[in-house]
Amino acid sequence: MVTSSLGMPHFADHDAFMSEAARVLKLGGRLVFASWLQPANNPLFAVVFAALARHGSFDVDLPEGVDMFTWDDPSVCQQYLDRAGFGPATRAEVSLLMELEGPVSVMQSLEQGGVRSPALLLAQRPKRVRRSPASSRP
């Protein structure tokens, strides 16, 4: 079995990843990967993106990269799998539960737990972002 947990948005060459997974698997082996759902189906990113839309900006310089929600589209996943020689995919939505201590902890985890999300959050101009007293605590 080859697994990738939330790695897909970080790979530079997705076809190469899929092909390498197919190469190393024994006949009948499985590739399993997890990635983020679109904000409409993802309460964490729904809240964060709504807050950014209201209080911040998406118009910031981000490093080049794939849209972190690309893998929410089953047809995109299947296209990559087909090109690598895999058969039809089975899809399952699995909840990721994170225990955090309040809104400051949520933002800290997003600012420290990825690549593009921290870049987006840390690029917000302070004059554009309205802070509540709770969000200014360390």
C-alpha positions as CSV (number, residue, x, y, z in Angstrom):
1,M,0.0,0.0,0.0
2,V,1.2,3.5,-0.8
3,T,-0.4,6.3,1.3
4,S,-0.3,10.1,1.3
5,S,-2.1,12.1,4.0
6,L,-2.7,15.7,2.8
7,G,0.4,15.5,0.6
8,M,-1.2,15.9,-2.8
9,P,-1.3,19.7,-2.8
10,H,2.4,19.8,-2.0
11,F,3.7,17.5,-4.8
12,A,5.3,19.3,-7.7
13,D,4.4,16.6,-10.3
14,H,1.3,14.6,-9.5
15,D,1.6,12.4,-12.5
16,A,5.1,11.4,-11.3
17,F,3.7,10.6,-7.8
18,M,0.9,8.5,-9.3
19,S,3.3,6.7,-11.7
20,E,5.8,6.0,-8.9
21,A,3.1,4.7,-6.7
22,A,1.9,2.3,-9.5
23,R,5.5,1.2,-10.1
24,V,6.3,0.2,-6.5
25,L,3.0,-1.5,-5.7
26,K,2.6,-5.2,-6.1
27,L,-0.2,-6.5,-8.3
28,G,-3.5,-5.7,-6.5
29,G,-1.8,-3.1,-4.2
30,R,-3.6,0.1,-3.3
31,L,-2.9,3.7,-3.4
32,V,-4.7,5.7,-0.7
33,F,-4.5,9.4,-0.4
34,A,-6.3,12.1,1.6
35,S,-6.8,15.7,0.7
36,W,-9.0,18.7,1.7
37,L,-12.6,19.1,0.7
38,Q,-13.8,22.3,-0.8
39,P,-14.9,25.0,1.8
40,A,-18.5,24.2,1.0
41,N,-18.0,20.8,2.5
42,N,-15.3,21.7,4.9
43,P,-16.4,23.6,8.0
44,L,-12.8,24.7,8.9
45,F,-12.0,26.3,5.6
46,A,-15.5,27.6,5.2
47,V,-15.1,29.7,8.3
48,V,-11.5,30.8,7.5
49,F,-12.3,31.7,3.9
50,A,-15.5,33.6,4.9
51,A,-13.5,35.6,7.4
52,L,-10.8,36.3,4.8
53,A,-13.5,37.4,2.3
54,R,-15.0,39.8,4.9
55,H,-11.8,41.1,6.6
56,G,-8.9,40.3,4.4
57,S,-7.9,39.7,0.8
58,F,-7.2,36.7,-1.4
59,D,-5.2,39.0,-3.7
60,V,-1.8,38.3,-2.3
61,D,1.4,36.9,-3.8
62,L,1.3,33.2,-3.1
63,P,4.0,30.7,-4.1
64,E,3.1,28.7,-7.2
65,G,1.2,25.6,-6.5
66,V,-1.8,23.5,-7.2
67,D,-5.2,24.5,-5.7
68,M,-5.4,22.7,-2.4
69,F,-9.0,21.7,-3.2
70,T,-8.2,20.1,-6.6
71,W,-8.5,16.6,-5.2
72,D,-12.1,17.1,-4.0
73,D,-13.1,16.6,-7.7
74,P,-13.4,12.8,-8.3
75,S,-13.0,13.2,-12.0
76,V,-9.6,14.9,-11.5
77,C,-8.5,12.1,-9.2
78,Q,-9.6,9.5,-11.7
79,Q,-7.8,11.2,-14.6
80,Y,-4.5,11.1,-12.7
81,L,-5.2,7.5,-11.7
82,D,-6.0,6.5,-15.2
83,R,-2.8,8.0,-16.6
84,A,-0.8,6.0,-14.1
85,G,-2.6,2.7,-15.0
86,F,-4.8,2.4,-11.9
87,G,-8.4,1.2,-12.2
88,P,-11.6,2.9,-11.0
89,A,-11.2,4.7,-7.7
90,T,-13.2,4.2,-4.6
91,R,-13.9,7.5,-2.8
92,A,-14.7,7.9,0.9
93,E,-15.1,11.1,2.9
94,V,-13.5,10.8,6.3
95,S,-13.7,13.5,9.0
96,L,-10.6,14.9,10.4
97,L,-11.1,15.9,14.0
98,M,-8.6,18.4,15.5
99,E,-8.8,19.4,19.2
100,L,-7.6,23.0,19.5
101,E,-7.9,25.5,22.3
102,G,-10.0,28.3,20.9
103,P,-9.9,30.6,17.8
104,V,-6.3,31.7,18.4
105,S,-5.2,28.1,18.4
106,V,-7.1,27.4,15.1
107,M,-5.4,30.3,13.4
108,Q,-2.0,29.3,14.7
109,S,-2.4,25.8,13.5
110,L,-3.3,27.1,10.0
111,E,-0.4,29.5,10.0
112,Q,2.1,26.8,11.0
113,G,0.6,23.7,9.4
114,G,1.0,24.0,5.7
115,V,2.5,26.0,2.8
116,R,-0.1,28.0,0.9
117,S,-2.5,28.5,3.8
118,P,0.2,30.1,6.0
119,A,1.4,32.2,3.0
120,L,-2.2,33.4,2.4
121,L,-2.8,34.2,6.1
122,L,0.5,35.8,6.8
123,A,0.4,38.0,3.7
124,Q,-2.7,39.8,5.0
125,R,-2.0,43.5,5.4
126,P,-2.6,44.6,9.0
127,K,-4.5,47.7,8.0
128,R,-7.0,45.5,6.1
129,V,-7.4,42.9,8.8
130,R,-9.7,44.0,11.7
131,R,-8.7,42.2,14.8
132,S,-10.9,41.5,17.7
133,P,-9.5,41.7,21.3
134,A,-9.5,37.8,21.5
135,S,-7.5,37.5,18.2
136,S,-4.7,39.8,19.5
137,R,-3.7,37.6,22.4
138,P,-0.5,35.6,22.0
